[in-house]
Amino acid sequence: MAHKRFKPGSGGWYRATGLYQMMALSGPAPRQLSLVPPDPWPGDAHHGQDLLNNRFRFAGQGFSGEMPPWLEPTASAPWLAEMHGFDWLRHLRATGGDAARRQARVLVSHWLDMFGKRWHPVAWAPDVLATRVTAWIGQHDFFLASADDELRARVFDSLARQVRFLEHTVPGRLKGAALLGTLKGMVYGGLCLSGLSRAAERARALLNRELPKQVLPDGGHVEHSPAAQLLVLRHLIDIRGCCRAGREDVPEAVQHAIDRMTPTLRFFRHGDGGLALFNGAQEGEAVLIDTVLGQADARGRPLKSTPHIGFERITAGRTCILMDTGLPPAPGLDEHAHAGTLSFEMSIGRERLIVNCGAHPGDQGPWRAALAATAAHSTLTIDDTNSSGVNDEGGLSRRPANVHVDRQDGDAGTLVDAYHDGYGDRGSLIHFRRLFLAESGEDLRGQDRLAGSASHEFAVRFHLHPSVRVAMLEDEAALLLRLPSGALWKFRASGAEIETTDSVYLGQGADPRATTQIVLRGTTQPGETLVKWGLRREGSDIDS
């Protein structure tokens, strides 16, 4: 398989041998679970119905067939990872009925036939394998409780072999959220399967080592992504739940991380309950986010800033603004990172107004290049280039060396001043951005300033949510923006030519929605170039 995601490393040839399968992974297999960990997460019955009908839709791709397409040649790496991870068993469970249970058994049995005792770089990728271990254990009562003895024996034998494999290979090259998800699989395997407790002990040691590195003092995860924040917090809640179910002490690092991460997850939510669209995140499902926050059972003061991962949150009245004011995540932790430095999003109550374009679930190839680009964010671009280099297969190349932010909260409102040098190769240009939100929440004033050489074309973009309607006012220096509720906001600008053009929004799922962007265009002047703009709430509505 050519996917970089599944390159097995130097030991791959040995793991593929029958000797490794016999010597390293063999051993006694349990006949039942020692405990069943809690599974509070909702499934999607519509997705389950697709699976019941042999339609496998993951990561923005869908394939059908009587035989499960485990190694579909045209599938992306994220699709393959989801297919082999079996976390979708919860969707079949949500569908309900004996047909869903039978389908789950058919798919598990077929996977065992294909890969149960045959190593493959996709099926046995450690993080994919750990997801499968967690799913098979967590959904045991759904698909296996009344299964025949032969299938039960095969599943438990395979689980034991997979957990031993994790003992031998983790951490390997895994980092970030992928490593923590893999450690969850080791905890599940070690605590729920008799005779495999060493896996849980090793996972505990690695969690105590990793969590202080991955969960920063502001509660943000090192990947700087709202989506990773949600995923990691969910992993930690699962680990804690499994430990409690087994009457084991919860690792202190796990509880501390849950306590720190919960307020930061709330920090990343807009008024509609969904997540801000930074660094590969989509809105997510508000119900799932509510469930994660409820299960976390952690309280903390609402955050205004997350200085270690570099975001600011400004709230006043019904207005919420989230702004990326930090360095991109470090190399190796930037697989889903975007070139969106100094971009911002703005919502009014439950309605989104200014957005970033979002992310495609596949996050590779053309969609990766387009949506991770600076132009797909509500910020400034120079000469149609990115403020950080975007790699099609994930990660960033060049990046800003310096990003600085200063915040002042006062009686009149909140002022955020920030700059970055990501365009240092473009005539040593520095981008300065200033946002001021008045105490009422109904007046936002912005400035984008460029310091450096002349004759560079720039564009300041404001991507609008698809539900926002736009009308040009007669003086052509202002626009009227109408939210679904009928609320009106006037956009004004000076120092650049104002225009509207097409954009796309991938805040939910894999289907892009057409939308509009406001673009302020101009050319840098010697010394400094200043563009001023503002958004002010208007007092009356226009007709539909």
C-alpha positions as CSV (number, residue, x, y, z in Angstrom):
1,M,0.0,0.0,0.0
2,A,1.5,3.3,-1.1
3,H,0.0,5.5,1.6
4,K,2.7,7.2,3.6
5,R,0.3,6.8,6.6
6,F,0.9,3.1,6.6
7,K,4.6,2.7,6.0
8,P,5.5,0.0,8.5
9,G,9.1,1.0,9.3
10,S,12.2,-1.1,9.5
11,G,10.6,-4.1,11.3
12,G,7.8,-4.5,8.8
13,W,9.4,-7.4,7.0
14,Y,9.8,-9.4,10.2
15,R,6.2,-8.8,11.3
16,A,5.0,-10.1,8.0
17,T,6.6,-13.5,8.7
18,G,4.9,-16.6,10.1
19,L,7.7,-16.9,12.6
20,Y,6.8,-13.5,14.2
21,Q,3.1,-14.4,14.2
22,M,3.9,-17.7,15.9
23,M,6.6,-16.7,18.4
24,A,5.9,-13.0,19.3
25,L,2.1,-13.0,19.3
26,S,1.1,-16.5,20.3
27,G,-0.1,-17.3,23.8
28,P,-3.2,-18.1,25.8
29,A,-6.4,-16.3,24.9
30,P,-9.1,-15.4,27.4
31,R,-12.6,-16.7,26.8
32,Q,-14.5,-13.7,28.0
33,L,-14.0,-10.1,29.1
34,S,-12.8,-9.4,32.7
35,L,-14.9,-6.3,32.6
36,V,-17.0,-4.2,30.1
37,P,-16.0,-0.6,30.1
38,P,-18.7,2.1,29.8
39,D,-19.5,3.4,26.3
40,P,-21.5,6.7,26.6
41,W,-21.0,7.9,23.0
42,P,-23.9,8.1,20.7
43,G,-24.1,6.2,17.4
44,D,-25.6,7.4,14.1
45,A,-28.5,5.2,13.0
46,H,-28.5,6.6,9.4
47,H,-24.8,5.7,9.1
48,G,-25.6,2.3,10.6
49,Q,-28.3,1.7,7.9
50,D,-25.7,2.3,5.2
51,L,-23.4,-0.3,6.8
52,L,-26.3,-2.7,7.0
53,N,-26.7,-2.3,3.2
54,N,-22.9,-2.8,2.6
55,R,-22.3,0.9,1.9
56,F,-19.1,2.0,3.6
57,R,-18.9,5.8,3.9
58,F,-16.0,7.2,5.7
59,A,-13.7,10.2,5.4
60,G,-15.6,11.7,2.5
61,Q,-15.5,8.5,0.4
62,G,-18.1,5.8,-0.1
63,F,-17.7,2.3,-1.5
64,S,-20.3,-0.5,-1.8
65,G,-20.1,-4.2,-2.5
66,E,-21.2,-7.6,-1.3
67,M,-17.6,-8.2,-0.1
68,P,-16.2,-5.6,2.3
69,P,-13.7,-3.5,0.4
70,W,-11.0,-3.7,3.1
71,L,-8.2,-2.7,0.7
72,E,-10.1,-0.6,-1.9
73,P,-7.3,0.6,-4.2
74,T,-8.8,4.1,-4.6
75,A,-9.5,4.6,-0.9
76,S,-7.7,7.3,1.0
77,A,-5.6,6.6,4.0
78,P,-8.2,8.1,6.4
79,W,-10.9,5.9,4.8
80,L,-8.8,2.8,5.2
81,A,-8.1,3.7,8.8
82,E,-11.8,4.1,9.7
83,M,-12.8,0.9,7.8
84,H,-10.2,-1.2,9.7
85,G,-10.8,0.6,13.0
86,F,-14.3,-0.7,13.5
87,D,-15.4,2.3,15.6
88,W,-18.4,2.3,13.3
89,L,-19.8,-0.7,15.2
90,R,-21.6,1.8,17.4
91,H,-23.5,3.0,14.3
92,L,-24.8,-0.5,13.6
93,R,-25.7,-0.7,17.2
94,A,-27.7,2.5,17.0
95,T,-29.7,1.0,14.1
96,G,-30.9,-1.7,16.4
97,G,-32.3,-5.2,15.6
98,D,-30.9,-8.6,14.9
99,A,-30.0,-7.7,11.3
100,A,-27.5,-5.1,12.5
101,R,-26.1,-7.6,15.0
102,R,-25.7,-10.2,12.3
103,Q,-24.0,-7.7,9.9
104,A,-21.6,-6.8,12.6
105,R,-20.6,-10.4,13.1
106,V,-20.3,-10.9,9.3
107,L,-17.9,-8.0,9.0
108,V,-15.8,-9.0,12.0
109,S,-15.6,-12.6,10.8
110,H,-14.6,-11.5,7.4
111,W,-11.9,-9.3,8.8
112,L,-10.6,-12.2,10.8
113,D,-10.5,-14.4,7.7
114,M,-8.5,-11.7,5.8
115,F,-6.2,-10.3,8.5
116,G,-6.6,-12.2,11.8
117,K,-3.4,-14.1,11.5
118,R,-1.8,-12.2,8.5
119,W,0.0,-9.0,9.2
120,H,-0.7,-6.1,6.8
121,P,0.5,-2.6,7.1
122,V,-3.0,-1.1,6.9
123,A,-4.9,-3.6,9.1
124,W,-2.1,-3.8,11.7
125,A,-1.1,-0.1,11.8
126,P,-0.8,0.3,15.6
127,D,-3.2,3.2,16.0
128,V,-5.7,1.6,13.7
129,L,-5.3,-1.7,15.5
130,A,-5.8,0.0,18.9
131,T,-9.0,1.6,17.7
132,R,-10.2,-1.9,16.6
133,V,-9.3,-3.4,20.0
134,T,-11.3,-0.6,21.8
135,A,-14.3,-1.1,19.5
136,W,-14.4,-4.8,19.7
137,I,-14.2,-4.7,23.5
138,G,-16.5,-1.7,23.9
139,Q,-19.2,-3.1,21.6
140,H,-18.8,-6.7,22.8
141,D,-22.3,-6.9,24.3
142,F,-23.8,-5.8,21.0
143,F,-22.2,-8.2,18.5
144,L,-20.6,-11.0,20.5
145,A,-22.7,-11.7,23.6
146,S,-24.9,-14.3,22.0
147,A,-22.5,-15.4,19.2
148,D,-21.5,-19.0,18.6
149,D,-18.5,-20.4,20.4
150,E,-16.3,-20.5,17.3
151,L,-16.6,-16.8,16.5
152,R,-16.1,-15.9,20.2
153,A,-13.0,-17.9,20.3
154,R,-11.6,-16.4,17.1
155,V,-12.3,-12.8,18.4
156,F,-10.7,-13.3,21.7
157,D,-7.7,-15.1,20.2
158,S,-7.3,-12.2,17.8
159,L,-7.7,-9.6,20.5
160,A,-5.0,-11.2,22.6
161,R,-2.6,-11.2,19.6
162,Q,-3.4,-7.6,18.7
163,V,-2.7,-6.4,22.3
164,R,0.6,-8.3,22.3
165,F,1.5,-6.6,19.1
166,L,0.9,-3.2,20.7
167,E,3.1,-4.2,23.6
168,H,5.9,-4.8,21.1
169,T,5.5,-1.8,18.9
170,V,4.2,1.2,20.9
171,P,5.1,4.0,20.9
172,G,7.2,3.6,17.8
173,R,6.7,6.6,15.5
174,L,3.4,7.5,16.9
175,K,2.9,11.0,18.3
176,G,0.1,13.3,19.4
177,A,-3.5,12.3,19.5
178,A,-2.7,9.1,17.5
179,L,-0.4,7.9,20.3
180,L,-2.9,8.6,23.0
181,G,-5.7,6.7,21.2
182,T,-3.3,3.8,20.9
183,L,-2.6,3.9,24.6
184,K,-6.3,3.7,25.2
185,G,-6.4,0.5,23.2
186,M,-3.6,-0.9,25.4
187,V,-5.5,0.1,28.6
188,Y,-8.7,-1.6,27.3
189,G,-6.8,-4.8,26.3
190,G,-4.7,-4.9,29.5
191,L,-7.6,-4.4,31.9
192,C,-10.4,-6.2,30.0
193,L,-8.5,-9.3,28.9
194,S,-7.0,-11.6,31.5
195,G,-3.3,-12.4,31.2
196,L,-2.5,-9.2,29.4
197,S,-2.1,-6.7,32.3
198,R,1.4,-5.8,31.2
199,A,-0.1,-3.8,28.3
200,A,-2.1,-1.7,30.7
201,E,1.0,-1.2,32.9
202,R,3.0,-0.1,29.9
203,A,0.2,2.2,28.8
204,R,0.0,3.8,32.2
205,A,3.7,4.6,32.2
206,L,3.5,6.1,28.7
207,L,0.5,8.2,29.7
208,N,2.3,9.6,32.6
209,R,5.2,10.5,30.3
210,E,3.2,11.8,27.4
211,L,0.3,13.8,28.9
212,P,2.5,16.5,30.5
213,K,4.0,17.0,27.0
214,Q,0.8,16.9,25.0
215,V,-1.6,18.8,27.3
216,L,-0.1,22.2,27.8
217,P,-0.6,24.5,30.8
218,D,-3.5,26.3,29.1
219,G,-5.3,23.0,28.6
220,G,-4.7,23.0,24.9
221,H,-3.5,20.0,23.0
222,V,-0.2,20.3,21.2
223,E,-1.8,19.8,17.8
224,H,-3.5,23.2,18.2
225,S,-6.7,21.8,16.7
226,P,-10.3,22.0,18.2
227,A,-10.9,18.6,16.6
228,A,-7.9,17.0,18.3
229,Q,-8.9,18.7,21.6
230,L,-12.3,16.9,21.4
231,L,-10.8,13.6,20.4
232,V,-8.1,13.5,23.0
233,L,-10.5,14.5,25.8
234,R,-12.8,11.7,24.7
235,H,-9.9,9.2,24.8
236,L,-9.0,10.3,28.3
237,I,-12.6,9.9,29.5
238,D,-12.6,6.4,28.1
239,I,-9.4,5.5,29.8
240,R,-10.7,6.8,33.1
241,G,-14.0,5.0,32.7
242,C,-12.2,1.7,31.9
243,C,-9.9,2.1,35.0
244,R,-12.9,2.8,37.2
245,A,-14.8,-0.1,35.8
246,G,-11.9,-2.4,36.7
247,R,-11.5,-0.7,40.1
248,E,-8.0,0.4,39.2
249,D,-6.5,3.7,40.2
250,V,-7.0,6.4,37.4
251,P,-3.5,7.6,36.5
252,E,-3.0,11.0,38.0
253,A,-1.9,12.5,34.7
254,V,-5.1,11.4,33.1
255,Q,-7.4,13.2,35.6
256,H,-5.2,16.3,35.6
257,A,-5.4,16.4,31.8
258,I,-9.2,16.0,31.8
259,D,-9.5,18.9,34.3
260,R,-7.3,21.2,32.1
261,M,-8.7,20.2,28.7
262,T,-12.4,20.6,29.5
263,P,-12.4,24.5,29.8
264,T,-10.3,24.7,26.6
265,L,-12.8,22.6,24.7
266,R,-15.5,25.0,25.8
267,F,-13.2,27.8,24.6
268,F,-13.3,26.5,21.1
269,R,-17.1,26.4,20.8
270,H,-19.3,28.9,19.0
271,G,-22.8,29.8,20.2
272,D,-24.3,27.0,18.0
273,G,-22.4,24.4,20.1
274,G,-20.0,23.5,17.3
275,L,-16.3,24.0,17.1
276,A,-14.3,26.7,15.5
277,L,-12.7,25.7,12.2
278,F,-8.9,25.9,12.8
279,N,-6.2,23.3,11.9
280,G,-8.3,20.6,10.3
281,A,-11.4,20.9,12.5
282,Q,-15.0,20.8,11.4
283,E,-17.9,22.0,13.5
284,G,-18.6,18.5,14.8
285,E,-21.8,17.3,16.4
286,A,-23.0,19.5,19.2
287,V,-24.7,16.5,20.9
288,L,-21.4,14.6,21.0
289,I,-19.5,17.7,22.3
290,D,-22.1,18.1,25.0
291,T,-21.7,14.4,25.9
292,V,-18.0,14.7,26.1
293,L,-18.2,17.8,28.3
294,G,-20.8,16.1,30.5
295,Q,-18.8,13.0,30.9
296,A,-15.6,15.0,31.7
297,D,-17.3,16.3,34.8
298,A,-14.7,19.0,35.2
299,R,-15.2,22.6,36.0
300,G,-12.9,25.5,35.3
301,R,-13.0,29.2,34.7
302,P,-14.0,30.3,31.2
303,L,-10.8,31.1,29.3
304,K,-10.1,34.3,27.4
305,S,-6.7,33.2,26.0
306,T,-4.8,30.0,25.4
307,P,-1.3,31.4,25.2
308,H,0.5,28.1,24.9
309,I,-1.4,27.0,21.8
310,G,-2.0,30.5,20.6
311,F,-5.7,31.5,20.4
312,E,-7.8,34.4,21.7
313,R,-11.5,34.4,22.5
314,I,-13.3,37.7,22.6
315,T,-16.9,37.8,23.8
316,A,-19.2,40.8,24.3
317,G,-23.0,40.9,24.2
318,R,-24.0,38.1,21.8
319,T,-20.8,38.2,19.8
320,C,-18.0,35.7,20.0
321,I,-14.7,36.0,18.1
322,L,-12.0,33.3,18.0
323,M,-8.6,34.2,16.6
324,D,-5.5,32.2,15.8
325,T,-2.6,34.1,17.3
326,G,0.1,31.5,17.8
327,L,2.9,29.6,16.1
328,P,1.7,26.6,14.1
329,P,2.1,23.2,15.9
330,A,5.6,21.7,15.9
331,P,6.8,19.5,13.1
332,G,5.6,15.9,13.7
333,L,2.5,17.2,15.4
334,D,1.2,19.3,12.4
335,E,-0.3,16.6,10.2
336,H,-3.7,18.5,10.2
337,A,-2.3,22.0,10.6
338,H,-3.4,24.8,8.3
339,A,-1.7,28.0,7.2
340,G,-4.3,30.2,9.0
341,T,-2.1,32.4,11.2
342,L,-4.1,35.5,12.4
343,S,-7.4,34.2,10.9
344,F,-10.5,34.7,12.9
345,E,-14.1,33.6,13.1
346,M,-17.1,35.5,14.4
347,S,-20.6,34.3,15.5
348,I,-23.6,36.2,16.8
349,G,-25.6,34.0,19.2
350,R,-26.2,30.7,17.4
351,E,-25.4,32.2,14.0
352,R,-22.0,32.1,12.3
353,L,-21.1,35.2,10.4
354,I,-17.3,35.1,9.5
355,V,-15.8,31.6,9.1
356,N,-12.8,29.8,7.9
357,C,-13.5,27.3,5.0
358,G,-13.1,24.2,7.2
359,A,-11.5,20.8,6.3
360,H,-12.3,17.8,4.2
361,P,-12.6,14.6,6.2
362,G,-10.0,13.0,3.8
363,D,-7.5,15.8,4.5
364,Q,-5.2,14.8,1.6
365,G,-4.4,15.8,-1.9
366,P,-6.3,18.7,-3.7
367,W,-8.7,19.3,-0.8
368,R,-5.8,19.4,1.7
369,A,-4.0,21.9,-0.5
370,A,-7.0,24.1,-1.0
371,L,-8.5,24.1,2.5
372,A,-5.2,24.3,4.5
373,A,-4.2,27.3,2.3
374,T,-4.1,30.8,3.9
375,A,-6.6,31.9,1.3
376,A,-9.2,29.5,2.8
377,H,-9.0,31.5,6.0
378,S,-10.3,34.8,7.1
379,T,-7.0,36.6,7.1
380,L,-4.5,38.2,4.7
381,T,-2.5,36.7,1.9
382,I,0.4,38.2,-0.1
383,D,1.1,37.4,-3.7
384,D,-1.3,34.4,-3.5
385,T,1.1,32.5,-1.3
386,N,0.6,30.8,2.1
387,S,1.9,32.1,5.4
388,S,3.1,28.5,6.1
389,G,4.1,25.9,3.5
390,V,1.3,23.3,3.1
391,N,2.2,19.7,2.3
392,D,-0.4,17.8,0.3
393,E,0.1,14.6,2.4
394,G,-0.2,16.6,5.7
395,G,2.0,18.8,7.7
396,L,3.7,22.1,7.1
397,S,7.1,23.0,5.6
398,R,8.2,26.6,6.2
399,R,6.3,28.5,8.9
400,P,6.4,31.8,10.7
401,A,9.4,32.2,13.1
402,N,7.6,34.8,15.2
403,V,4.0,35.3,16.1
404,H,3.2,37.8,18.9
405,V,0.0,38.9,20.5
406,D,-1.0,41.5,23.0
407,R,-4.5,41.7,24.6
408,Q,-6.2,44.5,26.5
409,D,-9.5,44.2,28.2
410,G,-11.2,47.5,29.2
411,D,-14.5,49.0,30.0
412,A,-15.0,50.1,26.4
413,G,-14.2,46.7,24.9
414,T,-11.4,44.3,24.1
415,L,-8.4,45.1,21.9
416,V,-6.1,42.4,20.4
417,D,-2.9,43.3,18.6
418,A,-0.9,40.6,16.8
419,Y,1.6,40.1,14.1
420,H,3.5,37.3,12.3
421,D,6.5,37.1,9.9
422,G,5.3,34.2,7.8
423,Y,5.9,36.3,4.7
424,G,9.5,37.1,5.5
425,D,10.5,35.8,2.1
426,R,8.3,38.3,0.4
427,G,10.3,41.4,0.9
428,S,10.5,40.9,4.7
429,L,6.9,41.8,5.0
430,I,5.3,41.6,8.4
431,H,1.5,41.3,8.8
432,F,0.0,43.2,11.8
433,R,-3.6,42.6,12.6
434,R,-5.7,44.6,15.2
435,L,-9.2,43.7,16.3
436,F,-11.3,45.8,18.7
437,L,-14.7,44.6,19.8
438,A,-16.8,47.1,21.6
439,E,-18.4,46.3,25.0
440,S,-21.8,46.1,23.4
441,G,-20.7,43.3,21.0
442,E,-22.2,45.2,18.1
443,D,-19.2,47.0,16.8
444,L,-16.0,45.3,15.5
445,R,-13.2,47.4,14.1
446,G,-10.2,45.9,12.4
447,Q,-6.9,46.9,10.9
448,D,-4.5,45.0,8.7
449,R,-1.1,46.6,8.3
450,L,1.8,45.4,6.2
451,A,5.4,46.6,6.9
452,G,8.1,46.0,4.3
453,S,8.8,46.3,0.6
454,A,6.4,47.7,-2.0
455,S,4.7,46.3,-5.1
456,H,3.3,43.1,-3.5
457,E,-0.3,42.2,-4.1
458,F,-2.4,41.5,-1.0
459,A,-5.9,40.2,-0.3
460,V,-7.7,40.4,3.0
461,R,-10.4,37.8,3.0
462,F,-13.6,37.4,5.1
463,H,-15.3,34.1,4.3
464,L,-19.0,34.2,5.1
465,H,-21.1,31.3,6.5
466,P,-23.4,30.0,3.7
467,S,-26.5,31.2,5.6
468,V,-25.4,34.8,5.3
469,R,-26.8,37.0,2.5
470,V,-24.8,39.9,1.1
471,A,-25.9,43.1,-0.6
472,M,-23.7,45.9,-2.0
473,L,-24.7,49.3,-0.9
474,E,-24.8,52.2,-3.3
475,D,-21.6,53.8,-2.3
476,E,-19.8,50.5,-3.1
477,A,-17.5,51.0,-0.1
478,A,-19.9,49.0,2.1
479,L,-21.8,45.8,2.2
480,L,-24.9,44.7,4.1
481,L,-24.8,41.3,5.7
482,R,-28.0,39.6,6.7
483,L,-28.1,36.6,9.1
484,P,-30.9,34.1,9.0
485,S,-32.6,35.7,12.0
486,G,-32.9,38.9,10.0
487,A,-30.1,40.7,12.0
488,L,-28.1,43.1,9.8
489,W,-24.4,43.9,9.9
490,K,-22.8,46.6,7.8
491,F,-19.2,46.0,6.6
492,R,-17.1,49.0,5.6
493,A,-13.5,49.2,4.5
494,S,-10.9,51.7,3.4
495,G,-7.3,51.4,2.0
496,A,-8.2,48.6,-0.5
497,E,-10.7,47.7,-3.2
498,I,-13.7,45.8,-1.9
499,E,-15.3,43.0,-3.9
500,T,-17.3,39.8,-3.3
501,T,-16.5,36.5,-4.9
502,D,-17.4,32.8,-4.5
503,S,-16.1,30.6,-1.7
504,V,-16.8,27.1,-0.3
505,Y,-17.6,25.9,3.2
506,L,-16.7,22.5,4.5
507,G,-17.7,22.9,8.2
508,Q,-19.8,19.8,8.1
509,G,-19.2,16.5,6.3
510,A,-17.6,16.0,2.9
511,D,-20.0,18.0,0.7
512,P,-18.8,21.6,0.1
513,R,-21.4,24.3,0.3
514,A,-21.3,27.3,-1.9
515,T,-20.8,30.6,0.0
516,T,-19.4,34.1,-0.5
517,Q,-16.2,35.8,0.6
518,I,-15.5,39.5,1.0
519,V,-12.1,40.3,-0.4
520,L,-10.1,43.6,0.1
521,R,-7.4,43.8,-2.6
522,G,-4.5,46.2,-3.0
523,T,-0.7,46.6,-3.5
524,T,1.8,47.3,-0.8
525,Q,3.3,50.7,-0.7
526,P,6.8,51.7,0.4
527,G,7.1,51.5,4.2
528,E,3.7,50.6,5.5
529,T,0.3,49.8,4.0
530,L,-2.8,50.1,6.1
531,V,-6.3,48.6,5.5
532,K,-9.1,49.5,7.9
533,W,-12.4,47.7,8.0
534,G,-15.3,47.3,10.4
535,L,-18.5,45.4,11.1
536,R,-21.4,47.2,12.9
537,R,-24.8,45.9,13.8
538,E,-27.6,47.8,12.1
539,G,-30.9,48.7,13.7
540,S,-33.4,47.3,11.1
541,D,-33.9,44.3,8.9
542,I,-34.4,44.1,5.2
543,D,-37.1,42.0,3.4
544,S,-36.4,38.4,2.6
